[in-house]
Amino acid sequence: MTPTGPAERTGPAERTGPAERTGPARVLGLFPPGTRQDGDGMLAVGGCRLDELAREYGTPVLVVADGAVRQRAHDYRERLAARWPDSRVVFASKAFPCTAVQRLMVSEGLGLDVAGGGEIVAALAAGADPATLVLHGNAKTTEEVQLAVRSGVGIVVVDNLDDIDRLEAAVPPGRVQACLVRVIPGVRASTHAAHATGHEGSKFGLSPKAARAAIARIEASDRLRMDGLHTHVGSQILVASELAAAVAPLAALGEFPVYDLGGGLGARYTYSDHPPTLDDYLDALIGEARRHLPPGARILIEPGRSLVAETAVTVYTVTTVKPGATTFVAVDGGMGDNLEVALVGQRFEATIADRIGGGFPVTVVGRHCESGDVLSADVPLREPRVGDLLAVPVTGAYCFTMSNNYNGARRIPVVFADAGQPRMVVRRDTWEDLLARDVHPSVPTPARR
């Protein structure tokens, strides 16, 4: 599966300049680093041709360039440490809670942010040291809190006073659980309303006044330890200063050993998106930390989307082309494997896998019985035909997370691709899987009269 051909995406430099605005280079700029065209025009991700992956694993299939994930994790870790040595990058698992992805992050020295019992279980199965886990949740159940304490989760982020009650009941005598208090920073970010979490009235975290009360309770507890503060502005944020603006409100609450500054850096989904570079983001965030936080404190950050979104591609097969006032190109997947469009209106670009660049506008739709099952409206495709492979880039964040069985769809496989070698890490659902949770009680024998 070794690709050949001149066109290749090698990194962020290709995202700007004349080459991006014309032809295939513009399309390739949205695909994982290292994506290229073979001599016949077929795209290869991680050195693996998409047509060969489709033949081997079927479609739809989520293809992850795991070398790109490793590089991104490495860059995050090294560049944060260069700016603030006592620091840790904690991957927000909810962006891609696949054990293979979590295992990769752990191997690169990252901690894991887990948002519930299921993500704790997956993280432990991935080999994570429980001491490096950070548990979140605005409505943690007693069962989840008990699981976290029993598993040795390193940090529990307190989101409300009820968390404190549950933790004190769960922590056995002689043990102490480290806690952070989540603070609403009062920052309204320029992102979709469903992605915003740092504004007044957010369901996440505590106002500064309520946070002080939580801090006092934890400090008075003999089973809890007040390690510091947490904050989060939101997700898919394309302005670095909005992320950095959350630092000063934390500092106003006092000096603590640990400050978790959350994540939220956006990804480049479309040609018009221009998120800050990793360096620009870290410069802004750590610049504010130097101005406001004690120099001896430890800083955590929790990237999710910006670590994985641009490292994956979903490959579909075109099942129908329906000309008309709007030309509809239907594929064999849709909102069962990508809810982002219907849920938050996220735009995705797309291309025919062996004819990239150019074409005329069509609307790519899925197979599900909803008019909202649209993958991409008014996206240019070149001569789409039944049987073509359609490649949708930037599907590494939240697509796997929210996959579902709507209309009896089987959840799709995940395939890692690196140096021309594919490796399936999640299989496709079987028909039997769709019935696996059904309970079939024995039919009672009618009473004789």
C-alpha positions as CSV (number, residue, x, y, z in Angstrom):
1,M,0.0,0.0,0.0
2,T,2.9,2.4,-0.6
3,P,1.5,5.5,-2.4
4,T,3.1,7.3,-5.2
5,G,2.5,10.7,-6.8
6,P,3.5,14.3,-6.2
7,A,0.6,15.6,-4.1
8,E,1.1,15.3,-0.4
9,R,0.0,17.1,2.7
10,T,3.1,17.5,4.9
11,G,1.9,19.9,7.6
12,P,0.4,23.2,8.6
13,A,2.4,25.1,6.0
14,E,0.2,23.8,3.3
15,R,-2.9,25.4,4.8
16,T,-2.0,28.8,3.5
17,G,-0.7,30.3,0.2
18,P,-1.8,30.0,-3.4
19,A,-1.4,26.2,-3.7
20,E,-4.2,25.7,-1.2
21,R,-6.7,27.8,-3.1
22,T,-6.7,25.9,-6.3
23,G,-7.2,22.2,-7.2
24,P,-6.3,19.1,-5.2
25,A,-4.0,20.9,-2.8
26,R,-6.9,22.7,-1.3
27,V,-8.7,19.5,-0.6
28,L,-5.6,17.7,0.7
29,G,-5.1,20.5,3.2
30,L,-8.1,19.1,5.2
31,F,-6.8,15.5,5.3
32,P,-4.3,14.0,7.9
33,P,-0.7,15.0,7.4
34,G,1.0,12.7,5.0
35,T,-2.2,12.1,2.9
36,R,-1.3,11.8,-0.8
37,Q,-2.7,10.8,-4.1
38,D,-1.5,7.6,-5.8
39,G,-0.6,7.7,-9.5
40,D,-4.2,6.9,-10.5
41,G,-5.6,9.7,-8.3
42,M,-6.7,7.5,-5.4
43,L,-6.2,9.0,-1.9
44,A,-3.9,7.2,0.5
45,V,-4.1,7.9,4.3
46,G,-1.3,6.7,6.5
47,G,0.2,5.2,3.3
48,C,-2.9,3.0,2.8
49,R,-5.1,3.4,-0.4
50,L,-8.7,4.1,0.5
51,D,-10.0,1.7,-2.1
52,E,-7.9,-1.1,-0.7
53,L,-9.2,-0.3,2.8
54,A,-12.7,-0.2,1.6
55,R,-12.3,-3.7,0.0
56,E,-10.8,-5.2,3.1
57,Y,-13.0,-3.6,5.8
58,G,-16.1,-2.5,3.9
59,T,-17.8,1.0,4.1
60,P,-18.4,3.1,5.9
61,V,-15.1,2.9,7.7
62,L,-13.3,5.4,9.9
63,V,-9.6,5.5,9.0
64,V,-7.2,7.0,11.5
65,A,-3.6,8.1,10.6
66,D,-2.2,7.0,13.9
67,G,1.2,8.5,13.1
68,A,-0.5,11.8,12.9
69,V,-2.1,11.3,16.3
70,R,1.2,10.4,17.8
71,Q,2.9,13.5,16.4
72,R,0.1,15.7,17.6
73,A,0.3,14.2,21.1
74,H,4.0,14.6,21.1
75,D,3.8,18.2,20.0
76,Y,1.3,19.1,22.7
77,R,3.4,17.5,25.4
78,E,6.7,18.9,24.4
79,R,5.5,22.4,23.6
80,L,3.5,22.8,26.8
81,A,6.5,21.6,28.8
82,A,8.8,24.1,27.1
83,R,6.6,26.9,28.3
84,W,5.6,25.5,31.8
85,P,7.8,22.6,32.9
86,D,5.5,21.4,35.7
87,S,2.6,20.5,33.5
88,R,0.7,17.6,32.0
89,V,-1.4,17.2,28.9
90,V,-4.6,15.2,29.6
91,F,-6.5,13.9,26.6
92,A,-10.2,14.6,26.7
93,S,-11.3,11.0,26.0
94,K,-14.8,12.0,25.1
95,A,-13.6,13.3,21.8
96,F,-12.6,9.7,20.7
97,P,-13.1,7.2,23.6
98,C,-11.7,4.2,21.7
99,T,-9.4,2.1,23.8
100,A,-6.8,2.0,21.0
101,V,-6.7,5.8,20.9
102,Q,-6.5,6.0,24.7
103,R,-3.7,3.5,24.7
104,L,-1.8,5.6,22.1
105,M,-2.2,8.7,24.2
106,V,-1.0,6.9,27.3
107,S,2.1,5.6,25.3
108,E,2.9,9.2,24.5
109,G,2.9,10.3,28.1
110,L,-0.5,11.9,28.3
111,G,-3.1,11.6,31.1
112,L,-6.7,10.9,30.3
113,D,-9.8,13.0,31.1
114,V,-12.7,10.7,31.6
115,A,-16.4,11.9,31.7
116,G,-18.2,9.0,33.4
117,G,-17.9,5.4,34.4
118,G,-17.7,4.0,30.9
119,E,-14.7,6.1,30.1
120,I,-13.0,5.1,33.3
121,V,-13.5,1.4,32.3
122,A,-12.2,2.0,28.8
123,A,-9.2,4.0,30.1
124,L,-8.2,1.2,32.5
125,A,-8.6,-1.3,29.7
126,A,-6.2,0.8,27.7
127,G,-3.6,0.4,30.4
128,A,-3.8,3.9,31.8
129,D,-2.4,4.5,35.3
130,P,-5.5,5.4,37.3
131,A,-3.5,8.1,39.1
132,T,-3.3,10.0,35.7
133,L,-7.0,10.0,35.2
134,V,-9.1,13.2,35.7
135,L,-12.9,12.5,36.3
136,H,-15.4,15.1,35.1
137,G,-19.2,15.3,35.0
138,N,-21.9,17.7,36.1
139,A,-24.1,14.8,37.2
140,K,-21.9,12.1,38.5
141,T,-23.8,9.2,39.9
142,T,-23.0,7.5,43.2
143,E,-22.0,4.4,41.2
144,E,-19.5,6.4,39.1
145,V,-18.0,8.1,42.2
146,Q,-17.6,4.8,43.9
147,L,-16.0,3.3,40.8
148,A,-13.6,6.3,40.6
149,V,-12.5,5.9,44.2
150,R,-12.3,2.2,44.0
151,S,-10.2,2.4,40.8
152,G,-7.8,5.0,42.3
153,V,-8.7,7.8,39.9
154,G,-6.1,10.5,40.6
155,I,-8.2,13.7,40.4
156,V,-12.0,14.2,40.7
157,V,-13.3,17.5,39.5
158,V,-16.0,18.7,41.8
159,D,-18.8,20.3,39.8
160,N,-21.3,20.8,42.5
161,L,-21.8,20.3,46.3
162,D,-23.4,17.0,45.8
163,D,-20.2,15.7,44.4
164,I,-18.6,16.4,47.8
165,D,-21.3,14.5,49.6
166,R,-20.8,11.5,47.4
167,L,-17.0,11.6,47.6
168,E,-17.0,11.8,51.3
169,A,-19.3,8.8,51.5
170,A,-17.2,6.8,49.0
171,V,-13.6,7.5,50.3
172,P,-12.7,4.9,52.9
173,P,-11.1,5.9,56.2
174,G,-7.4,6.4,56.0
175,R,-7.6,7.5,52.3
176,V,-7.6,11.0,50.8
177,Q,-9.0,11.9,47.4
178,A,-7.5,14.7,45.4
179,C,-10.1,17.2,44.1
180,L,-10.3,20.2,41.8
181,V,-13.2,22.6,41.9
182,R,-14.6,23.6,38.5
183,V,-15.2,27.3,38.2
184,I,-17.4,29.2,35.7
185,P,-15.0,31.8,34.4
186,G,-17.7,34.1,32.9
187,V,-16.3,33.9,29.4
188,R,-18.7,33.8,26.5
189,A,-16.9,32.1,23.6
190,S,-17.6,32.6,19.9
191,T,-18.7,29.0,19.3
192,H,-21.9,27.0,18.9
193,A,-24.2,27.4,21.9
194,A,-24.0,23.6,22.5
195,H,-20.2,23.9,22.7
196,A,-20.0,26.8,25.1
197,T,-19.4,26.0,28.8
198,G,-17.7,29.0,30.4
199,H,-20.5,31.6,30.4
200,E,-22.7,32.6,33.4
201,G,-25.6,30.2,33.5
202,S,-23.7,27.2,32.2
203,K,-24.7,23.8,33.6
204,F,-21.1,23.1,34.2
205,G,-19.1,24.2,37.2
206,L,-19.7,26.7,40.0
207,S,-19.9,30.5,40.2
208,P,-16.9,32.0,42.0
209,K,-19.1,32.6,45.1
210,A,-20.3,29.0,45.1
211,A,-16.8,27.7,44.3
212,R,-15.5,29.4,47.5
213,A,-18.1,27.5,49.5
214,A,-17.0,24.2,47.8
215,I,-13.4,25.0,48.5
216,A,-14.1,25.6,52.2
217,R,-15.9,22.3,52.5
218,I,-13.2,20.3,50.8
219,E,-10.5,22.0,52.9
220,A,-12.4,21.0,56.1
221,S,-12.8,17.4,55.0
222,D,-10.5,14.7,56.4
223,R,-11.1,12.5,53.3
224,L,-10.7,15.1,50.5
225,R,-7.8,17.2,49.5
226,M,-8.2,20.6,47.8
227,D,-5.5,20.5,45.1
228,G,-6.8,23.3,43.0
229,L,-9.1,24.7,40.4
230,H,-10.5,23.7,37.0
231,T,-12.1,25.7,34.2
232,H,-13.3,25.2,30.7
233,V,-14.5,27.8,28.2
234,G,-16.0,25.5,25.6
235,S,-15.1,23.5,22.4
236,Q,-14.3,24.3,18.8
237,I,-13.0,27.8,19.8
238,L,-11.0,29.5,17.1
239,V,-9.9,32.6,19.1
240,A,-6.9,31.9,21.4
241,S,-7.6,35.0,23.6
242,E,-11.0,33.6,24.5
243,L,-9.4,30.4,25.9
244,A,-6.8,32.5,27.8
245,A,-9.4,34.7,29.3
246,A,-10.4,32.0,31.7
247,V,-7.1,32.2,33.6
248,A,-7.5,35.4,35.5
249,P,-10.9,34.4,37.1
250,L,-9.2,31.4,38.6
251,A,-6.4,33.5,40.1
252,A,-9.0,35.7,41.8
253,L,-9.9,32.7,44.0
254,G,-6.4,32.3,45.5
255,E,-3.2,30.3,45.2
256,F,-3.4,26.5,44.8
257,P,-1.0,23.8,43.8
258,V,-2.8,22.8,40.6
259,Y,-4.7,24.7,37.9
260,D,-6.5,22.8,35.1
261,L,-7.1,25.2,32.3
262,G,-9.3,22.9,30.2
263,G,-9.2,22.5,26.5
264,G,-11.3,23.8,23.7
265,L,-8.9,24.7,20.8
266,G,-10.8,24.3,17.5
267,A,-10.0,22.2,14.5
268,R,-10.0,23.1,10.8
269,Y,-13.1,21.4,9.4
270,T,-13.6,23.6,6.3
271,Y,-11.6,25.7,3.9
272,S,-12.7,28.8,5.7
273,D,-11.7,27.7,9.2
274,H,-8.5,29.1,10.5
275,P,-7.9,28.0,14.1
276,P,-4.9,29.2,16.1
277,T,-1.8,27.1,15.7
278,L,-0.8,25.1,18.7
279,D,2.0,27.5,19.4
280,D,-0.3,30.5,19.2
281,Y,-2.7,28.8,21.6
282,L,-0.1,27.9,24.1
283,D,1.6,31.3,24.0
284,A,-1.7,33.0,24.8
285,L,-2.7,30.5,27.5
286,I,0.6,30.3,29.3
287,G,1.2,34.0,28.8
288,E,-1.8,34.6,31.0
289,A,-0.7,31.9,33.4
290,R,2.6,33.6,33.9
291,R,0.8,36.9,34.6
292,H,-1.7,35.5,37.0
293,L,-0.8,32.1,38.5
294,P,1.8,31.2,41.1
295,P,5.0,30.1,39.3
296,G,5.3,27.0,41.4
297,A,1.9,25.7,40.5
298,R,1.2,22.7,38.2
299,I,-0.8,23.3,35.1
300,L,-3.0,20.8,33.3
301,I,-4.6,21.2,29.9
302,E,-7.3,19.0,28.4
303,P,-7.2,19.0,24.6
304,G,-9.6,16.7,22.8
305,R,-10.9,17.8,19.4
306,S,-7.7,19.5,18.4
307,L,-5.7,16.3,19.1
308,V,-7.7,13.9,17.0
309,A,-10.2,15.7,14.6
310,E,-7.9,16.2,11.7
311,T,-6.2,12.8,12.0
312,A,-9.1,10.7,10.6
313,V,-11.3,10.3,7.5
314,T,-14.6,8.5,7.0
315,V,-14.9,6.6,3.7
316,Y,-18.4,5.9,2.3
317,T,-19.7,4.2,-0.9
318,V,-22.1,6.3,-3.0
319,T,-25.4,4.4,-3.3
320,T,-27.5,6.8,-5.3
321,V,-27.1,10.0,-7.4
322,K,-30.4,11.9,-7.7
323,P,-30.3,14.8,-10.1
324,G,-32.8,17.7,-9.8
325,A,-32.9,21.3,-8.6
326,T,-30.6,19.9,-5.9
327,T,-28.4,17.0,-6.9
328,F,-28.4,14.6,-3.9
329,V,-25.5,12.1,-3.6
330,A,-26.5,9.5,-1.0
331,V,-24.0,7.3,0.8
332,D,-24.2,4.2,2.9
333,G,-23.7,6.0,6.2
334,G,-24.8,9.3,7.7
335,M,-26.0,10.4,11.1
336,G,-25.5,6.9,12.5
337,D,-21.7,7.5,12.2
338,N,-21.6,11.4,12.2
339,L,-24.1,13.3,14.3
340,E,-22.2,16.5,14.3
341,V,-24.1,18.0,11.4
342,A,-27.5,17.3,12.8
343,L,-26.6,18.1,16.3
344,V,-24.6,21.3,16.1
345,G,-24.6,22.2,12.4
346,Q,-20.9,21.4,11.9
347,R,-19.9,21.6,8.3
348,F,-17.8,18.9,6.7
349,E,-16.2,18.9,3.3
350,A,-16.0,15.9,1.0
351,T,-14.4,14.5,-2.1
352,I,-14.6,11.5,-4.4
353,A,-11.6,9.5,-3.3
354,D,-10.0,9.2,-6.7
355,R,-11.2,12.5,-8.3
356,I,-10.3,15.3,-5.9
357,G,-10.7,19.0,-6.6
358,G,-13.1,20.7,-9.0
359,G,-16.6,19.5,-9.7
360,F,-20.1,20.9,-9.2
361,P,-22.1,21.5,-6.0
362,V,-24.1,18.6,-4.7
363,T,-25.7,17.8,-1.3
364,V,-24.3,14.7,0.3
365,V,-26.9,12.9,2.3
366,G,-27.0,9.7,4.4
367,R,-29.2,6.6,4.4
368,H,-31.2,7.4,7.6
369,C,-34.9,8.3,7.6
370,E,-34.5,11.9,8.6
371,S,-34.4,15.0,6.4
372,G,-31.7,16.3,8.7
373,D,-29.4,13.4,7.7
374,V,-27.1,15.6,5.6
375,L,-23.4,15.1,5.7
376,S,-22.5,18.1,3.5
377,A,-24.6,20.7,1.6
378,D,-23.3,22.4,-1.5
379,V,-20.0,20.5,-1.6
380,P,-18.3,20.3,-5.0
381,L,-17.8,16.7,-6.3
382,R,-16.4,15.7,-9.6
383,E,-18.7,13.4,-11.6
384,P,-20.1,11.5,-8.7
385,R,-21.3,8.0,-9.6
386,V,-22.9,5.0,-7.9
387,G,-20.1,2.8,-6.5
388,D,-17.7,5.7,-6.0
389,L,-15.8,6.1,-2.7
390,L,-16.5,9.3,-0.9
391,A,-14.0,10.6,1.6
392,V,-15.0,13.0,4.4
393,P,-12.0,14.4,6.3
394,V,-11.8,15.7,9.9
395,T,-14.0,13.0,11.4
396,G,-11.7,12.0,14.3
397,A,-13.5,13.9,17.0
398,Y,-17.0,13.1,18.4
399,C,-18.1,10.9,15.4
400,F,-17.0,7.6,17.0
401,T,-18.3,8.9,20.3
402,M,-21.8,9.5,19.2
403,S,-22.2,6.6,16.7
404,N,-25.5,4.9,17.0
405,N,-27.8,2.2,15.5
406,Y,-30.5,4.4,14.1
407,N,-32.6,2.5,11.5
408,G,-30.7,-0.6,12.5
409,A,-27.4,0.7,11.2
410,R,-24.4,-1.2,12.4
411,R,-21.7,1.0,14.0
412,I,-18.7,1.3,11.8
413,P,-15.2,-0.1,12.2
414,V,-12.1,1.9,13.1
415,V,-8.9,1.2,11.2
416,F,-5.5,2.6,12.1
417,A,-3.2,3.2,9.1
418,D,0.5,3.9,9.3
419,A,3.4,3.5,6.9
420,G,1.1,1.5,4.5
421,Q,0.0,-1.0,7.2
422,P,-3.6,-1.0,8.2
423,R,-4.8,-2.4,11.6
424,M,-8.4,-2.7,12.6
425,V,-8.9,-1.6,16.2
426,V,-12.7,-1.6,16.4
427,R,-14.8,-4.1,14.3
428,R,-18.1,-3.3,12.6
429,D,-21.2,-4.3,14.5
430,T,-22.7,-7.6,13.5
431,W,-26.4,-8.2,13.0
432,E,-26.3,-10.3,16.2
433,D,-24.9,-7.3,18.1
434,L,-28.1,-5.4,17.3
435,L,-30.0,-8.0,19.3
436,A,-27.4,-8.7,22.0
437,R,-29.1,-6.7,24.7
438,D,-32.6,-8.1,24.1
439,V,-34.0,-10.2,26.9
440,H,-36.2,-13.1,25.9
441,P,-38.2,-14.4,28.8
442,S,-39.7,-17.9,28.5
443,V,-43.3,-17.9,27.4
444,P,-45.5,-18.9,30.3
445,T,-47.6,-22.0,29.8
446,P,-51.3,-21.0,29.8
447,A,-53.2,-22.3,32.8
448,R,-55.4,-25.2,32.2
449,R,-59.1,-24.8,32.9
